[in-house]
Each structure stands twice: as C-alpha cells, then as structure tokens.
C-alpha cells in the first residue's frame, strides 16, 4: 500500500472527515462513532450474579444492585426498581464499590486486650461470646431493682446504646426492643443528635 493511500485512509478515518463527506453531515450517527468503542461493553454484562442491597452510608435506604463475577464484587450501581432512589446514588453511595473492595478494608475481628499495645485476630464466635459475657456481667453488676425510696426501677445504667444513621427503621426497632428488654434506659440514635 502506497504512502498516499495510507494517508488517505487515515484521513477518512477521522470523524470530522467522515461527517463532512458522508451521509451523516450533522454528526449524530456513524460519522462520529469510534471503531475502538465497538469492543466496549458494560462492566455489568459479565456478572455471574446480581444481588440487591441497600446503600450502607445513611438512613435513606437507597437501593443498590451489586454485580459479582467469580465471587468478587465488580460493580455497584443504583437499583432502578427502588422506590426510594429510583436508580440514583449520591456521591457517597456511588463510592460503595471502593468501600467494599478496598485493599485496606478489615475483614477479620481485631481485638486489643485491656492495657495491651498490639492488636490480635479473633474468630467471630469468640468475639461474639466475649461481647455477650460482658453484657450479662455488666447488667448483673449494675442492675437496680428499686431506688432508695422503694420505687420499682428494673433498670441498668451500666449499658447504653448509640445507634448509627446507617440503620433502617426495622433495625432501630429491634435494637430498641433488645436494649429495653435488658434494662438499658440510655438508648439514642446518632441521626437525631
């Protein structure tokens, strides 16, 4: 192929030349298409599974679709079927993928013993048992059946709960029932403060 022919082919491959010399003078169709984009496809097209979830960042509860391939999350997008967000996510919600896939994300229970300086890994069952034992012990030590005048209290001031704004109404309802059942009276939510 001669140099002039290659140069002519190169010039014809330019979108502006195709637009001015071809059937698409307004540049709304094939004249402005790139050959490179023929091979592109959506990241979501390769997903093995699509899981519906809720954004973890605030209490609004925007719907998300989580796309996974080979057991790894590949994309998180707004769920268009969500009546709350209708497929839209705020900037924080749009960053959910980096929250989930960040290499610095902790995926193990970390524990630092009282007075210790180093962290150690614990399995989840051990950590849950430690928390349950401490709640039962604190409740037993700080339980108040009556006050000095004999009025019934049935409470503990040794336990309190501060909920986060990422909890939805159902989670807050269950947490309120749990803490009320164990006698805690200081139950608050961060979203209200």
ChimeraX attribute file (.defattr): number of C-alpha atoms within 10 A of each C-alpha:
attribute: neighborCount
match mode: 1-to-1
recipient: residues
	/A:1	5
	/A:2	7
	/A:3	8
	/A:4	9
	/A:5	10
	/A:6	11
	/A:7	11
	/A:8	11
	/A:9	11
	/A:10	11
	/A:11	13
	/A:12	15
	/A:13	15
	/A:14	14
	/A:15	16
	/A:16	15
	/A:17	15
	/A:18	19
	/A:19	19
	/A:20	13
	/A:21	12
	/A:22	13
	/A:23	12
	/A:24	14
	/A:25	15
	/A:26	10
	/A:27	16
	/A:28	10
	/A:29	11
	/A:30	14
	/A:31	21
	/A:32	18
	/A:33	14
	/A:34	11
	/A:35	10
	/A:36	7
	/A:37	8
	/A:38	8
	/A:39	6
	/A:40	8
	/A:41	9
	/A:42	7
	/A:43	10
	/A:44	18
	/A:45	8
	/A:46	12
	/A:47	18
	/A:48	12
	/A:49	16
	/A:50	16
	/A:51	10
	/A:52	17
	/A:53	16
	/A:54	20
	/A:55	24
	/A:56	19
	/A:57	17
	/A:58	16
	/A:59	15
	/A:60	15
	/A:61	19
	/A:62	24
	/A:63	25
	/A:64	28
	/A:65	22
	/A:66	22
	/A:67	23
	/A:68	18
	/A:69	14
	/A:70	9
	/A:71	10
	/A:72	13
	/A:73	16
	/A:74	17
	/A:75	19
	/A:76	24
	/A:77	21
	/A:78	23
	/A:79	21
	/A:80	15
	/A:81	13
	/A:82	18
	/A:83	11
	/A:84	13
	/A:85	17
	/A:86	14
	/A:87	16
	/A:88	17
	/A:89	18
	/A:90	12
	/A:91	8
	/A:92	12
	/A:93	21
	/A:94	17
	/A:95	15
	/A:96	20
	/A:97	16
	/A:98	12
	/A:99	14
	/A:100	15
	/A:101	13
	/A:102	10
	/A:103	9
	/A:104	8
	/A:105	10
	/A:106	9
	/A:107	7
	/A:108	11
	/A:109	15
	/A:110	14
	/A:111	13
	/A:112	12
	/A:113	9
	/A:114	6
	/A:115	6
	/A:116	8
	/A:117	8
	/A:118	9
	/A:119	11
	/A:120	11
	/A:121	11
	/A:122	14
	/A:123	10
	/A:124	12
	/A:125	10
	/A:126	11
	/A:127	15
	/A:128	13
	/A:129	11
	/A:130	11
	/A:131	12
	/A:132	12
	/A:133	12
	/A:134	12
	/A:135	15
	/A:136	11
	/A:137	12
	/A:138	15
	/A:139	19
	/A:140	12
	/A:141	11
	/A:142	13
	/A:143	19
	/A:144	16
	/A:145	12
	/A:146	12
	/A:147	10
	/A:148	6
	/A:149	6
	/A:150	8
	/A:151	9
	/A:152	11
	/A:153	12
	/A:154	13
	/A:155	19
	/A:156	21
	/A:157	14
	/A:158	17
	/A:159	18
	/A:160	14
	/A:161	15
	/A:162	12
	/A:163	17
	/A:164	16
	/A:165	16
	/A:166	18
	/A:167	20
	/A:168	15
	/A:169	11
	/A:170	9
	/A:171	12
	/A:172	17
	/A:173	11
	/A:174	11
	/A:175	16
	/A:176	18
	/A:177	12
	/A:178	12
	/A:179	16
	/A:180	15
	/A:181	11
	/A:182	16
	/A:183	20
	/A:184	20
	/A:185	17
	/A:186	14
	/A:187	14
	/A:188	15
	/A:189	14
	/A:190	12
	/A:191	13
	/A:192	8
	/A:193	6
